[in-house]
Structures are given as C-alpha cells and as structure tokens.
Amino acid sequence: MSKENENMKDNSRRSFLKTAALTGAALCASPVLDKINAAQNVDGKSQSSRPNGKFSLPVITTYRTLGTGKFAMKVSTLGFGCMGLNYHRSQHPDKKAAINLVHEAIERGINLFDTAESYGPYTNETLVGEALKGYRDRVLVTTKFGHKFVNGKRVMTEEDSSPANIRKVCEESLRRLNIETIDLFYQHRADPHTPIEEVAATVKQLIQEGKVQRFGLCEVNTDTIRRAHAIQPITAIQSEYHLMFRRVEDEILGLCEELGIGFVPYSPLNRGFLSGALNEYTRFDATNDNRAALPRFTPEAMCANLRIVDVLYDFGRTRGITPAQVAQAWLINKKPWIVPITGTTKLSHLEENIRSTDIRFTTEEMNEIEARTAAIPIVGDRYNAAEQSKVQ
Ligand SMILES: NC(=O)c1ccc[n+]([C@@H]2O[C@H](COP(=O)([O-])OP(=O)(O)OC[C@H]3O[C@@H](n4cnc5c(N)ncnc54)[C@H](OP(=O)(O)O)[C@@H]3O)[C@@H](O)[C@H]2O)c1
C-alpha cells in the first residue's frame, strides 16, 4: 500500500475511533457520571447540585483555588481560553456566535476567561469585553502585558515590561474589556531589560490603586518566580503544559506547590492536536494561525506525532471518553490547583471539555497515560527559534 493510502486509511480509522468515542461518551454518559457521582468528583465534592440529581447538560460543578491568602482566586475547574475566538486559530465564528458561546460557557459554570492585549492585537480583548458585558459579577477576567508594539504591530525581537508600558497596557485593557479592575494581570513574556522586581512592584502599585486584583507570570523560570513572589505574591503561573510538553514538571510545579501558587496550563490540547481533530492534511491560515509556523505542526511532524493521539484514543475508547477528555482530565487530575484554559469556538467541544472536569483517574491510570505517551518520541520543537528565545 502506498504511504498516502496508508495515511488515509489511518485517518479514516482515527475518524471512526473519534466518532465511536464520542458516541460512546454520549451513550455512556449517564452511567459514567453516576459512577463518579456515587464516589466523588476530582475535587472531592458531591455532585448533588445537578438539577434533580439527574444527568443534564454538561455544567461545571467544581471550583478550584489558584494562589493563597489575600491573592487567592476561586475559579471553575476548567477556564475558557478566549484567544481562538478571533485570533490565531484559522477559522473563527462571527462576533455574534463567539459572544453566544461565551454566554453558554458562563451559563454552564465557567467563570475564568483568559485573553491578552496581543491577541488580535487588541481585538480579542474588545470581543471579550463585549461578551462579558452584564456578567461582570459572575466572571473573572485575566489578561496580559509585556509584548512590544509599534503602531499596532508587534516587534517580535523585543519585549516591553517597563513600568510605563505596564501602566499603559493596564489602562487600555481596562477600557477594551470595559471593566473597572483586571482580576489577574499576567506578564506575557519576560523582558530582559526590566528586572522582574520592577515588574512586580509596578503590578503591586496597580493592585494598591485597585486597577488590578492579582499578579501572574507566563513561561518564567524558578528564580524569576521566587524574586517576583517576594515583592508581590503571585496567584498563578500560566505556561504551556500538556501530554506533549511536560517540562514544568521538572521544577515549576514543585515551586508552585511550595509557594502556594496556582498553575494554569495554556494550550492544554497542544493547540487542538491532542483532540485528534488535526492531521497531516490539515492546513492552517498563515495570516491568522501561529501553528502554520510551529515546527510541531508541519505535516511530517503531525503525521509522526499522531501516535500519541492514538494512545489517547486507545485509552479512552473502553472508558467512553474522547482523546480531548483524556488530555484535559489528565491535567485536572494531576494537582488540585491546576486549571486548564482550553480554547474552543464550538459548543459541542465546550460540552465535551466541560465533561473532562468530572473524570477521575486512579494513580495507575495516570501512570499508564504518562508512560504510554512518554514512550513516543515527539517530532518537531514546540516553538520556532524566535518564540523559543522568549520561553524557558
Ligand atoms: N500565556 C501564553 O503565552 C499563551 C499562549 C497560547 C495560548 N494561551 C491561552 O491558552 C488558551 C488555549 O490555548 P490554545 O488555543 O493555544 O490551545 P488549546 O486550548 O490546546 O486548543 C485550542 C484548539 O483546540 C480545539 N479544540 C478545543 N476543544 C476541542 C475538542 N473537544 N475537540 C476537538 N478540538 C477541540 C479548538 O478548535 P475548535 O474551535 O474547533 O474547538 C482550538 O483550535 C488561549 O485561548 C489563550 O488564552 C496563552
């Protein structure tokens, strides 16, 4: 059989498995959830808050705490990454559909919404602001500063966390989001020209002024976390973490545990790949999708890396859960202070993702997922050279 034919056969098998897993999930939903109900969910709370104690639309029933003490933040076990609603994920819905989806997420109990100045740039914050209008008392909004822009265009070779720029971004983000205070303000990428102490002190002042409630950092090392935390306690670290990129397990998660800092894995499905929805035939819109420039998303890399997705299909099939659910539930089961912020543009995916919060794995199951995925060598770096120089 030719390579192409083999690939096509493999793809239709994957697509069959995905359909089978989804159907299985739907058919099995009641018994699986009842079983979990009978025990406890991952956060140890009973799920009797379901209407009449019966199965209904997927809703979040568990909440977690990011950070500790005065700067703690109680959030839904799954957050919503808003970036892909209009940026970086090729096709996106029109504004009305995107806003409707955010409203669905809120109605289903999600209270954590993540955006950034740089998504668009600017347009994602504006969309999120519009979508959250009227829901302010039910949601927590996180956004980010630190990239450098000149005339609305990002300067890829530099970052800007100067106090003046942090203040400027804060004012502009508040305006675009149409809110009085930012619930958590992350530094997006480290700025080699501004000491982290100065960054932390600036956010501390913004907190004292009431413009920001909490502080976070993305993609930083342990030294930076310790130095920043000593000036302004950090609520959450937001860095890449999923079954194809587990580097934060080396040191970062241990430090978060020690200091009482929450962890928010971004791209928890590795930008959709771990769901099984992408393969070597997927084409990205290079004008609006960073995956087009990521080494792990070349057709060759995706073709090779689908072996990992096959493991997730195989693991989930007999349990009635999809690869996306295995990937998200694995993160959620890892630590009670981890809160993934999956992005989606589709209600069906949102529902599938919400159900991940009800799935509880045993230690043996966690070990099996980790051992089987780690045994497969990953092809392609997670970032290209320019992006890689900015992350740990
Ligand atoms: N701090 C940082 O540097 C940083 C970097 C990147 C991202 N982020 C944050 O993390 C959030 C999520 O990251 P991400 O969008 O890169 O990656 P992701 O959440 O891993 O993946 C999103 C992609 O997965 C697809 N998807 C979601 N659920 C699915 C399901 N159940 N089945 C099939 N496909 C599914 C979505 O497509 P559909 O629309 O078709 O569902 C979307 O294209 C962003 O919105 C952003 O807030 C932060």
The ligand as a Gaussian input file, in Angstrom:
#p B3LYP/6-31G(d) Opt

LIG

0 1
 N        0.345000      32.630000      28.021000
 C        0.644000      32.301000      26.790000
 O        1.731000      32.539000      26.309000
 C       -0.398000      31.607000      25.956000
 C       -0.042000      31.028000      24.736000
 C       -1.033000      30.379000      23.994000
 C       -2.326000      30.317000      24.467000
 N       -2.641000      30.906000      25.659000
 C       -4.011000      30.835000      26.218000
 O       -4.419000      29.467000      26.222000
 C       -5.686000      29.342000      25.572000
 C       -5.823000      27.998000      24.888000
 O       -4.713000      27.779000      24.048000
 P       -4.778000      27.315000      22.532000
 O       -5.974000      27.841000      21.859000
 O       -3.435000      27.634000      22.000000
 O       -4.790000      25.736000      22.625000
 P       -5.792000      24.588000      23.081000
 O       -6.762000      25.086000      24.062000
 O       -4.900000      23.456000      23.417000
 O       -6.500000      24.202000      21.715000
 C       -7.439000      25.005000      21.110000
 C       -7.833000      24.317000      19.822000
 O       -8.386000      23.037000      20.151000
 C       -9.612000      22.852000      19.508000
 N      -10.493000      22.137000      20.457000
 C      -10.879000      22.507000      21.692000
 N      -11.646000      21.568000      22.259000
 C      -11.749000      20.569000      21.361000
 C      -12.416000      19.328000      21.351000
 N      -13.111000      18.915000      22.410000
 N      -12.307000      18.548000      20.241000
 C      -11.597000      18.947000      19.166000
 N      -10.941000      20.123000      19.120000
 C      -11.018000      20.936000      20.204000
 C      -10.124000      24.209000      19.180000
 O      -10.813000      24.141000      17.953000
 P      -12.410000      24.370000      17.886000
 O      -12.579000      25.830000      17.876000
 O      -12.759000      23.682000      16.632000
 O      -12.984000      23.708000      19.111000
 C       -8.866000      25.061000      19.049000
 O       -8.445000      25.182000      17.727000
 C       -5.727000      30.528000      24.615000
 O       -7.051000      30.893000      24.283000
 C       -5.037000      31.597000      25.420000
 O       -5.960000      32.209000      26.283000
 C       -1.687000      31.540000      26.406000

